[in-house]
């Protein structure tokens, strides 16, 4: 299958969904912070309540 390596690559197509956040992008950092705190809060709640 080595002969097919790279056959799907297109230089003219760019997916911006996976681009890193721009410097100073506060909404990106805020979103990940809230998401992380929600996950940690859920884990702690399940641990303490024994759900």
C-alpha positions as CSV (number, residue, x, y, z in Angstrom):
1,X,0.0,0.0,0.0
2,X,3.0,2.3,0.0
3,X,2.3,3.3,-3.6
4,X,-0.9,5.0,-2.4
5,X,0.7,7.2,0.3
6,X,-0.2,10.8,-0.2
7,X,-2.7,10.2,-3.0
8,X,-5.4,12.0,-0.9
9,X,-3.4,15.1,-0.3
10,X,-4.5,18.4,-1.9
11,X,-2.5,21.5,-1.5
12,X,-5.4,23.7,-2.4
13,X,-7.7,22.5,0.4
14,X,-7.2,23.8,4.0
15,X,-9.3,22.8,7.0
16,X,-9.4,25.7,9.4
17,X,-11.2,23.7,12.1
18,X,-7.9,22.3,13.4
19,X,-5.8,25.4,13.2
20,X,-4.3,26.6,16.5
21,X,-5.8,29.6,18.2
22,X,-4.5,33.0,17.3
23,X,-2.5,34.8,19.9
24,X,-4.8,36.8,22.1
25,X,-7.8,34.7,21.2
26,X,-9.6,35.0,24.6
27,X,-12.8,33.2,23.6
28,X,-10.7,30.0,22.7
29,X,-8.9,30.0,26.0
30,X,-12.1,30.8,28.0
31,X,-14.0,28.0,26.3
32,X,-11.3,25.4,27.0
33,X,-11.0,26.6,30.6
34,X,-14.8,26.3,31.2
35,X,-14.9,22.9,29.5
36,X,-11.9,21.7,31.6
37,X,-13.4,22.9,34.8
38,X,-16.8,21.3,34.0
39,X,-15.1,17.9,33.3
40,X,-13.1,18.1,36.6
41,X,-16.2,19.2,38.5
42,X,-18.1,16.2,37.1
43,X,-15.4,13.8,38.0
44,X,-15.2,15.1,41.6
45,X,-19.0,15.1,42.0
46,X,-19.2,11.4,40.8
47,X,-16.3,10.6,43.1
48,X,-17.8,12.3,46.2
49,X,-21.4,11.2,45.6
50,X,-20.5,7.7,44.6
51,X,-22.8,7.8,41.6
